[in-house]
Amino acid sequence: MLKKILLSSFLYLVSFLVAFSCDFYTRDKKAPERLDIGYSISILNITPENMSCAKSAGIKYIETSFGGFIDGNRNFKVSEEEIIEKVKKAKEAADDAGIKIWSVHMPFGKNIDLSLTDESERRQVLVLQKKIMQFCSILQPKIILFHPSYYLGINERENRKNQLIKSSLELNQTVKSIRATMVIENMLGYELMLDEKQERPLCRTVEETVEIMNRLPADICSAIDMNHIKNPEKLILAMGKRLKSIHVSDGDGKRECHFFPCSGQGENNWVEILSALQEVHYTGPFMYEVKNPDVTKMKSCYEFLYNKFLTNTIFVHN
């Protein structure tokens, strides 16, 4: 009888300790609020019809870009007056539909590279980006997103980092003048070498992105493209509170896939990704950047991923 009492008491004590430890572990781990949904769209496609369709599908934010106005040699294809007119119409279309412009993806390419080693060329890139930001001010975005570089030559990586730092410090002043936040996006680079003559872009790994961000002031933040890196949750956790914007798509970390997350084509672990976003307290939009975007599927896809995340995570009940 005594043995039974002692065994019962022991089992009760164990169950109490387990419950207490679980409660302690999850005490601050509450189910996160759902993120608002957004998607990437060229400014040339921001029309009343497209914005009305997006709004009815549950879209609250968009990211846009000015690539349609610029060629690869930093030349504008149309006049400044035409650009301003188009930008104003785009802002009006978004406003009328009740959609907010979250971010602007700045131009990029071989000749539009913040890390160019030729000072004259680099200065011309900054002139172009500052001009684009004059147009951006009409849109009143919260985020201005830059690529850190294009492909690099062999053994020039350190010099390119230094050039990127200089460009970022200068451009950040212009970004702040339009009351936005500057972010730098990670780039695809699972291997250093693209081919025998080129290295992959800057911010190609978690370690390199951390190194570069640590050399920049705290008000220059991070954007994470989940198609550009294997296990993007690792970079999310590494960036922490500096993460201010995301590009949502699926991939394998080796190619520019931009698969829709619910297509089943990619390799991302969305439970781990959503868990990491919660851990760093990310509150920006769930911003899709996918091939052939279908706005009618975006909200339901997020709900599927969110619910899968909830069923795989222990949270405190309020």
C-alpha positions in Angstrom: 0.0 0.0 0.0 2.8 2.4 1.0 4.6 1.6 -2.3 1.4 2.5 -4.2 1.1 5.8 -2.4 4.7 6.7 -2.9 4.5 5.7 -6.6 1.3 7.8 -7.0 3.0 10.7 -5.3 6.1 10.4 -7.5 4.0 10.3 -10.7 2.0 13.3 -9.6 5.2 15.2 -8.9 6.7 14.3 -12.3 3.5 15.4 -14.1 3.5 18.6 -12.2 7.1 19.4 -13.1 6.5 18.6 -16.7 3.4 20.8 -16.9 5.3 23.6 -15.1 8.3 23.3 -17.4 6.0 23.4 -20.5 4.2 26.4 -19.1 7.5 28.1 -18.4 8.8 27.4 -21.9 5.7 28.7 -23.7 4.7 31.4 -21.3 5.7 34.2 -23.7 5.0 32.1 -26.9 1.5 33.2 -27.9 0.0 32.5 -31.3 1.0 35.4 -33.5 -1.4 37.8 -35.3 -1.9 37.0 -38.9 0.2 39.0 -41.3 -1.4 41.2 -43.9 -1.0 40.0 -47.5 0.9 41.8 -50.2 2.4 41.1 -53.6 4.9 42.6 -56.1 3.6 44.4 -59.2 5.2 46.6 -61.7 4.1 50.2 -61.5 3.0 49.9 -65.2 0.4 47.4 -64.0 -1.0 49.4 -61.1 -4.4 50.1 -62.6 -7.9 50.6 -61.1 -8.9 47.2 -62.4 -5.9 45.3 -61.0 -6.1 47.1 -57.6 -9.9 46.4 -57.3 -9.3 42.7 -58.0 -6.5 42.6 -55.5 -8.5 44.3 -52.8 -11.4 41.9 -53.3 -9.0 39.0 -52.9 -7.8 40.3 -49.5 -4.6 42.0 -50.6 -3.7 45.0 -48.4 -0.2 46.0 -49.6 1.8 46.0 -52.8 5.5 46.3 -53.6 6.2 48.1 -56.9 9.2 48.8 -59.2 10.3 51.3 -61.8 12.1 48.9 -64.1 9.7 49.5 -66.9 10.9 53.1 -67.2 14.7 52.3 -67.3 17.0 50.4 -69.6 20.1 48.4 -68.6 22.3 51.4 -69.3 20.7 53.7 -66.8 18.7 55.6 -69.4 15.1 56.6 -68.9 12.8 55.3 -71.7 10.2 58.0 -71.3 10.2 61.7 -70.2 10.2 62.7 -66.5 6.7 64.2 -67.1 5.4 60.9 -68.3 6.8 59.1 -65.4 5.3 61.5 -62.9 1.9 61.2 -64.5 2.0 57.4 -64.4 3.2 57.4 -60.8 0.4 59.7 -59.7 -2.2 57.6 -61.5 -0.7 54.4 -59.8 -0.9 56.1 -56.4 -4.5 57.1 -57.1 -5.5 53.6 -58.2 -4.0 52.1 -55.1 -5.5 54.7 -52.8 -9.0 54.4 -54.3 -8.9 50.6 -53.8 -7.7 50.9 -50.2 -4.4 49.3 -50.9 -1.2 50.6 -49.4 2.2 50.8 -51.2 4.5 49.1 -48.8 7.8 49.1 -50.7 9.6 50.1 -53.9 12.1 47.6 -55.4 14.8 49.8 -56.8 16.4 49.2 -60.2 19.3 46.7 -60.4 21.5 45.1 -63.0 25.1 44.9 -64.3 25.3 48.6 -64.8 23.0 49.5 -61.9 25.1 48.2 -59.1 25.8 49.9 -55.8 29.2 48.1 -55.5 30.8 49.1 -58.8 34.5 49.7 -58.3 34.8 52.4 -61.0 34.0 55.5 -59.0 32.6 57.4 -62.0 30.2 54.6 -62.8 29.2 54.2 -59.2 28.4 57.9 -58.9 26.2 57.6 -61.9 24.3 54.7 -60.3 23.7 56.9 -57.2 22.4 59.7 -59.4 19.9 57.4 -61.0 18.7 55.9 -57.7 18.3 59.3 -56.2 16.2 60.4 -59.2 14.0 57.4 -58.9 13.5 58.2 -55.2 12.1 61.6 -56.2 9.4 59.6 -58.0 9.1 57.2 -55.0 8.2 60.1 -52.8 4.9 60.4 -54.7 4.0 56.9 -53.7 4.9 57.4 -50.0 6.3 53.9 -49.4 7.5 52.7 -46.1 10.4 50.6 -47.5 13.0 51.3 -50.2 14.7 48.0 -51.2 18.1 47.7 -52.9 20.1 44.8 -54.2 23.6 44.8 -52.7 25.3 44.0 -56.0 25.2 42.2 -59.4 27.7 39.4 -60.2 31.3 40.2 -59.2 34.6 39.7 -60.9 37.1 37.2 -59.4 38.8 38.3 -56.2 37.2 41.7 -55.9 34.7 40.8 -53.2 36.2 42.9 -50.4 36.5 46.0 -52.5 32.9 45.5 -53.6 31.8 45.3 -50.0 33.5 48.6 -49.3 31.8 50.2 -52.3 28.4 48.9 -51.2 28.9 50.4 -47.8 29.8 53.9 -49.2 26.8 53.8 -51.6 24.4 52.6 -48.8 25.5 55.4 -46.4 24.8 58.0 -49.0 21.6 56.6 -50.3 20.2 56.2 -46.8 20.1 59.9 -46.4 17.9 60.3 -49.4 15.7 57.4 -48.2 15.2 59.0 -44.8 14.4 62.3 -46.5 11.2 60.7 -48.0 10.4 59.2 -44.6 11.1 55.6 -45.6 13.4 52.8 -44.4 16.3 51.5 -46.5 16.6 47.7 -46.7 19.2 45.5 -48.5 18.1 42.2 -49.9 20.0 38.9 -49.7 21.1 37.4 -53.0 21.2 33.9 -54.5 24.6 32.4 -53.9 24.8 28.8 -52.6 28.2 28.5 -54.3 30.7 31.3 -54.5 31.5 30.9 -58.2 28.9 31.5 -61.0 31.4 30.4 -63.6 35.2 30.7 -64.1 35.0 34.4 -64.6 32.3 35.5 -62.1 31.5 35.3 -58.4 27.9 35.4 -57.2 26.5 38.7 -55.7 27.1 40.1 -52.2 24.9 39.0 -49.3 25.0 35.4 -50.7 25.1 33.6 -47.3 24.0 34.1 -43.7 27.5 34.9 -42.6 28.2 37.4 -45.4 24.9 39.2 -44.9 25.6 39.5 -41.1 29.1 40.8 -41.8 27.8 43.5 -44.2 24.8 44.5 -42.1 27.1 44.8 -39.0 29.1 47.4 -41.0 26.1 49.5 -41.7 24.1 51.8 -39.3 21.2 50.3 -37.5 18.6 52.3 -39.5 19.7 50.4 -42.7 17.7 47.2 -42.4 17.3 43.8 -44.0 14.9 42.3 -46.6 14.9 38.6 -47.0 14.0 36.8 -50.2 13.0 33.3 -49.4 13.8 32.1 -52.9 17.4 33.2 -52.6 18.7 31.0 -49.9 18.3 27.5 -48.6 16.7 27.5 -45.1 15.7 31.1 -45.1 14.6 30.8 -41.5 18.3 30.8 -40.5 18.8 34.2 -42.1 15.5 35.5 -40.6 16.8 34.6 -37.1 20.2 36.1 -37.8 18.7 39.4 -38.9 16.4 39.6 -36.0 14.8 43.0 -35.4 16.6 44.4 -38.5 14.3 42.4 -40.7 11.7 44.9 -42.1 10.5 43.3 -45.3 10.3 39.9 -47.0 9.8 38.4 -50.5 7.7 35.3 -50.3 8.2 32.5 -52.8 9.5 28.9 -52.8 12.6 27.5 -54.3 15.6 25.2 -53.7 18.2 27.8 -52.9 20.1 27.2 -56.1 18.0 28.8 -58.8 15.7 31.7 -59.3 12.5 29.7 -59.0 9.9 32.1 -57.5 7.5 29.2 -57.0 4.1 29.9 -55.4 4.5 28.6 -51.8 1.4 26.4 -52.1 2.4 24.9 -55.5 4.3 22.0 -53.9 7.3 22.8 -56.1 9.8 24.2 -53.7 11.7 23.0 -50.6 11.1 25.7 -48.1 9.9 24.6 -44.6 7.1 27.1 -44.0 6.5 26.0 -40.4 10.1 26.9 -39.6 9.9 30.1 -41.6 6.7 31.3 -39.9 8.1 30.3 -36.5 11.3 32.4 -37.3 9.2 35.4 -38.4 7.3 35.2 -35.1 10.4 34.9 -33.1 11.9 38.1 -34.5 8.5 39.9 -34.2 8.2 40.6 -37.9 5.0 42.6 -38.5 5.3 43.6 -42.1 3.3 42.2 -45.0 3.5 38.6 -46.2 4.8 40.0 -49.6 4.5 37.5 -52.4 7.1 37.8 -55.2 6.2 34.8 -57.5 6.0 33.9 -61.1 2.6 34.5 -62.8 1.0 35.8 -59.6 -2.7 35.0 -59.0 -4.0 37.3 -56.4 -7.1 35.1 -55.9 -5.0 32.3 -54.3 -2.7 34.4 -52.1 -4.8 34.8 -49.0 -6.0 31.2 -48.9 -2.4 30.0 -49.4 -1.3 32.1 -46.4 -4.1 30.8 -44.3 -3.1 27.2 -45.2 0.5 27.9 -44.2 -0.5 29.8 -41.0 -2.8 27.0 -39.9 -0.1 24.4 -40.6 2.2 26.4 -38.5 -0.3 26.6 -35.6 -0.9 22.9 -35.6 2.9 22.3 -35.3 3.6 24.8 -32.6 2.7 24.9 -28.9 1.2 28.2 -27.7 -0.3 29.5 -24.5 -4.0 29.7 -24.5 -5.4 33.1 -23.4 
